Amino acid sequence: MVGTQQVGASRNRWRARAVSLCAAVSLLAAFTAAAQSPSFLEFDSAHVRPMALSADGTKLFAVNTPDNRLEIFSVSSAGLTLAAEVPVGLEPVSVAVRSSTEVWVVNHLSDSISVVSLSGTPRVVRTLLVGDEPRDVVFAGTNGYAFITTAHRGQHRTDASIASVPGAGDAKLTTPSVGRADVWVFNPAALGTTLGGTPLRIVTLFGDTPRGLAVSPDKKTVYAAIAQSGNQTTTVNLEGVCNGFNTSGFCLVFPDTSPWGNNLIPGGLPGPSTNVEGKKAPETGLIVKWNASAGQWQDTLGRNFNNSVRLRLPDKDVFAIDADSLTEKAFYTGVGTTIFNLATNPKSGALYASNSDANNPIRFEGPGVFGGSTVQGNLAKMRITVISGGTVSPRHLNKHIDYSKLAGKPGFDPTAKNHSLSTPTEMVVSQDGTKLYVAAFSSSKVGVFDTAALESNAFDPRTASANYIPVSGGGPSGLVLDEARNRLYVMTRFDNAVKVIDLATKGQVASAPLYNPEPASVVQGRPFLYDATFSSANGEASCASCHIFGDKDELAWDLGNPDDVVTANPIDKRLASSLEIGLFRTFTGHPGSDVNGTGDQNTFHPMKGPMTTQTLRGMTHQGAMHWRGDRANGFFGADAYDEELSFKNFIVAFGGLLGRASLPTEAEMNKFTSFQLQVQLPPSPIRKLDNSLTSAQQAGKDFYFGSRRVDGIAIGADNGFNCNGCHVIDAAQGFFGTDGKSSFEGITQIVKIPHTRNMYTKVGMFGFPDNSFFTHPESGQMGDQIRGFGFTNDGAVDTLFRFFSAVVFTNTSIGGPLVGFQSDTQRRNVEDFMLASDTDLAPIVGQQITLTNTNASAVGARIDLLIARARAPFVSKILGGSTYEADLVAKVALAGRVKGYLYDRAAGTWKPDDGTVNITTTALRALANTAGQEVTFTAVPPGSGTRVAIDRNLDGRLDGQ
C-alpha cells in the first residue's frame, strides 16, 4: 500500500504556536492600514494541465492553485514523496516539462509564465509576461518552441518592449472581425532581454479566448482549442421579431436604411403567448441558429430570420498551427460549444477534444407541459470529439440518457446517472494508442475508453462505465499516466489533492493533499456548483454546464417557465412609474407592447425571452440576481438587496432546469451560497497597470460622472440621471455599475441595472439590423465575427457604441437637447471607459517580475512601479474599505530554500520570513547579483501579503523560523 503524505512542511511546523509580543506589535504597526483586508481571496481559476511527469518518471509536478506554488514530488514504487515547493505566480493552472532541469508554470491571474529551474534549489529563474489570463503551455517544433494560450487583451500586449514582435500591439477591442484568441510563442533557448521576455510571434486565431493545447506525435503541429467557441447561435433583437405571437404572418421593420429591402420579418414569437395563468407574456427577442444546409438563420420552427441578422459565425473551434513557421494551417468546425481540452493519439495522430455542446436553441425550463418544450436535464451534451483526417466526429459520452423522460416522471431511469460523465476536462492516451482516460470534473470519475470504440462510436456507456474509475475528493481536473508503474495520478480540485490510482485494480491507493489556504466554507461549498451527480437525476447537468467554471458560456438562453406564475418585483426602480412609462411610450412609441406583458411594472413574468448567461463571480454587494433581479423573490422569501437570499432562491433551478429529482436542503444551499459569494472577478486587463486612464478613457469618465444627464428629463431630482446616476460606481459601497436598483429603459421588461466590470469580455460581435430603437443606422452585412452575443440582457446589441445610441440616451428624444449624448465622440469615449471600468481590485494585482544578475536595466522600472502601487491608496469594499492597491512580496533562493520577504510600506523596507531585521530595497535587489539568487516580485491582493510572503498558515510563527 502506497502511503499518504500531507504536502507542505511537517505537521509540527503547521501547529499553532503562541506569538511573541514583540512580533505581534511589529506586524500590527506595519500593516494597520490593511488590517481589515481578508488574508485570502477566492478566484477559483480552472485547471487546464495541472500536472506533468518528468521524462524519466522520477518527478511529478503539480500546481497548487490556491497556494500559488508548484509542488514537486519524487516518484518511486513506494509512491509520492514531497521533494520541494516553489512559489510561482497567482492562480497557477498548468505546468509543462521542458527538460530534465526546467519546467514552465502558467499563472492565470498573474498573466505570466514562471520558468522554474530544478538545478540546485528549485526556484523561479525568469518570469515571462504574456497576454491576459494564460491557460496552457506546450513545447513543439524543431527548436522546441513554447506555445502559450491567452486572451487577445492584457496590458503587456502593448508594452513598448515588444512593439516590434509580430502580432503585438493594440487589441482593437472596438474593431470588427478581429480574432480574440492569442498564442504567444517563445524560443526557450533565447528568451530575449526585454522586460518580460521577447516572444517570436503572437499568433492570433479567429476565436474568442483559447484554452487547451496539444502537440502532434511528430511535434510539427500545435493544436489550439477555443474555450467558449459558440454554436452558431445569436439573438434576434426585440424589433427583429413581429409583435403578437403570430408565427404565420410577416411584418416590416422601419426605418429601412441602406442596404434597403431587407426588413421583411417572418412573424412573431413561437407560443405560448401567456403563462399557465393566462397572463400575457412580454414581447422579446428570439434565439436563432445557423442552418448551413439551408443558408439560413432559423428558429425552432424553421423560419428564415436572415433579414434580422447582419453577421456570420464561422464557428472555428480548433486550429492547427505549424510549429516551425508559426502560421495557421487548418481549422476545424463543429467540434463543440465549450472546449475543455485537447489530446493526441501518439500512434495514429488522431486529435481528441473534450467538450460540451449547448442546447440553447430549445426554449424554457420547468416541466414543459404548458410551454410545450423544456431543456430540463438537457442543457449541454458532454462529448469527446474525434478529429482525424480532416473529419470531425463528435461522440456523446452519455448517449444512454433518454432526455424525453424527466426526473420523477414515468419511464425515467434513475440508474442512468451511474453511467454518466460530466464536464470532461484533461485527457491522456496510452503510448500504444489504444486507451484514453478522461477526467470527468463534475462526476468524480475518470472515464476510460477503448480509442477504437470511441472513434467508431461503438461504445455503450452502460457497459463502458464498468471501466470508469471513481476518485475521492471530487473535481478531477488533471491526469498523468505513469505506465511504467501502471498508475494514474489524478488532480482533484475540490479538495486540492493528488490521488494515486492503481490501474490494475482501478483502486485509489494514496492521496497527497496539497496545503490549502482556502477557508473551509470554500472547500465545502464548491461541489454544489459542479457536481452533476448531486445536481441532476441523469448525472450530466450541473450549474457549471452553463456557468462554465463559475463564469459564462458566452451564450443566451430562453429559460422562462410558462408553467410558473407571475410574482411581485420588490426592487426599487428608476424612471418606472406608470406616468413615466406612459409618457415615454407616447413620445417615442417604445416599447411597442405592454411592459412585462401584463403592463404591470412591479411584477416578474415567468416568461422572459433570451437572457445571456451571467458570471457567478463578484456577486457580493450587487443586489438581486438574474438580469431582471427576479431571484429577489423566490423559494426562501423576498428581499430587493439581499445577495444571500437571492442566491439561495436559485434552489428551484435544481429541479426545473438541472433535472434533480428533489430539491437540495437549505443547509446545502447555505454552503453553496457561502462558497459562491466568495468568488471574485479578476483585475481589469484593459486599464493601465498604474491605474491611470488614457485620454479617451478619462474623457469618458468625465462624461460618465459629469453633470449632463443622459437618461430621463432635465428637471426634477429623480426624473433624469447622468451615467453614474443609474450605473453607480462607488467602490466604498462595493458598487461597480449597479446599486441593485432596476430601471425602465424603453424596452418590454424592467431590468435590473447591471454591473460593468466585465464588459471587455463581451467584445467580438459586430453587425446589427434595421431598428428604430437605436439612432445609429443598421451596420450592413459585417461578415465573419467570433461571437453571436454582445451586450444588453439578451445579447442582441453588438457594441456599447450602438447601445449608447439608444433612443433613451439621445438628445433628440423625450428629454430634449439638454439630455443625452451630444456626439459620437462622447459615445466612443464612454465606451472606452466602460471597457476599462473600475473593479474591486487594482490592475496591478497579480503582476510580477523576476530580477536576475543580467536584467536589472530591463526590469528596474517595473519593480519601481510595483513598489509605487503597493504604496498607492485604494478603496474596495471586499478588501475592507480603505487600503492599498496591493501588498508586495518577494521570493529568493537563499541557503538552500526559497526565502520570502514582505514589503513594509510604513518603513519602506522588506520584512524577511525568518524574523530577522528588515532589509532595504537596495539590499534586496543586490541579492540578485549572485547567480542562483533571482528575486521574484509579485503584487498580491491587499491583506494576502503576510500569508503569501512570510507566514503561510498565519499561525504567528514565520515560515523561516
C-alpha angles and dihedrals in degrees: 000000000000111000127240120236131188110233115233132041122334120292088253091060095053094046112114115257134186115265118231115243094240093052091049093050091048094052093044094051094048099047107031094122093058096037094117096046113108117254091224134035121195118225097158094208114194121249118236106170103356098166140039136180123221116247092251092048095237099111133048118198120202131177117231098207102187093041096046094231143121111230116209119201129190109227123213139147086272092060136249124343122184108243104170145348122215123195109227134164129311119291101001110201106169140033132188132184115234099176143335088282104036140053131176125221124200113220109201099192097035094053087226148110119229111213103207122199118208093195112107111337107008106245146141110276099174137016117210117202117216141161128303121306102352113206115179144015134196135169121230147144134058091300098039095246119190117239119198128184119221139156116267094256140056136120096269093060088076099036111133091230092072099033091121095051112110109251096019124119140060113011089217094220093178097044120102124236096020121142113241098197120089134191112195113207123202133179102228090202091058111026093167132236099263125114098274101011128281115265118212090224143339106228111206117205126198097250142085110267120326127233125173129037134198135183128221116243091253090052091233098110133051117200119207125192127207110233102216100014096162131225104254095271128133139167122257104218122244094264092048089069122067118245122246107049090261106149098182104055136069135232138187126239116220142238093043105203130182125329085049130209100038097102101095110118125197102231140287138302120310111253161295096085092192138031123251089279091059093248113146116254121230119259108251144163123279135231115236131183129211113252103200096191091054095035089229143120100233136186124214089279092057095247119155112245097171090126090060097053128067103183143061126228111206091186097219101183107166128024132201115216125193102240093212105037091035092222131130111255104172145000133201129215133198093038098126146298097253115023113201103180149337136228134173130220106243092213107038100023091231113156121226123200120193108211150141125237114214124225096205097136088071112087131229142011124232129062095320093225102123093020095052095222140048140179091211108149090354104083099127134356114232111228151165111216118207117214112192131152090354092304119123113210118178115206118200108219093202102043089139091075117103102209092188090072112073123207112278093014126113113283096020112140110221091190092064092091090062089070099039131107122198133193099007107206128162120020133194128190127208117250092250089055096234103108132050125195120197128188109229099205096190096042105050087233141106112226115220120200138178100236093220091054091046094049093047092042089235096132122109112210091211091062099026090058089072086075095049115113119227115219127198123227097041135246104063102202107163140030136200120185116214101189094172089065096028090240138133120209114208127193111214112198099190092067097020097238144124116238125203116216125195103218093201091064099019085229130135109245102175146011126206108195115206118222106267125199092184116118115255089246090063094050093046096045102042097081092063090067096050114019106107092181088062097036103048138034092226095047096235107088128071136154086264090061086085102012092060107210087342094307133082135306089209091238138109123234132192098221101162118135115222088188091064132080136248113262136193122269109220096182120117111246138208124218089357108116116124089250094052093046092046094050092047092051091048095051100038108022090233129162098027092208138036118295113259088002092271097062090241110121092191096067141075114228112209089228112071111155126227117351125177118238110262126213119259090212125100096015099143115109091012100104127221120009135240123048092281093037088241093149085073086086120042153093097337097037142276132293128147098217109022107114094187093054091044093052092046088054087069085080090100090063090068090069104025098042111016094038101236113169092226136014122263117254121259089249089057092048090049090056092047091049094048091053099044097047089057095058111101137202118247124252118275114279090195104055117080117266091245087058092244125132133234116247091260093048091048091050088050091050091049090053092044092056095030130112097258115103116226099182133043122004134318099249133062128044096255100029099081141016145196115236092274091049089075105017094047117200109193113144093191089064095038092249116146104169098332138062091186097263128123131227143199107237103173097275131110097264136048105243129195112245105255131220120254104213098108103037090121090065092062096061119118109070114104123170133072133181134224110307134162094205092071124056093211111088123243116286100232119229106327098188125215117012132171100229135046094197129058134159137340125047096297096039091236098123110084102206142014087236090063092042089058089057092063115130090249090062101044128102091226096062135083092306093057127215094321093065132059139024114324098200145009088249089065090048092051092048094051089046089055091049093049091052087055095039123163115269139185091266132048116247091244092068110113096014116132144168137189122229115209134176090267109039107055093118092051099046102028095093091049091054088050089052092051091052092047093051091047086059095044116105116242136179124216128150094211087055093052100267121279110034139122132284093254148341112242124221133181131200128196135167109245130162095353099313140071107259123205131218130190121207110240101207093189093057097028090230138102126260113215124220094240097064095249122133121298118263130215125252088248091055092047092051090047091061088071091062088079115078111250093026100094112164118219117199119200131182108219130184113285108268094029096081099090092049096045097041112033116355110041098183097028093234093137095251108104120236094249097046 
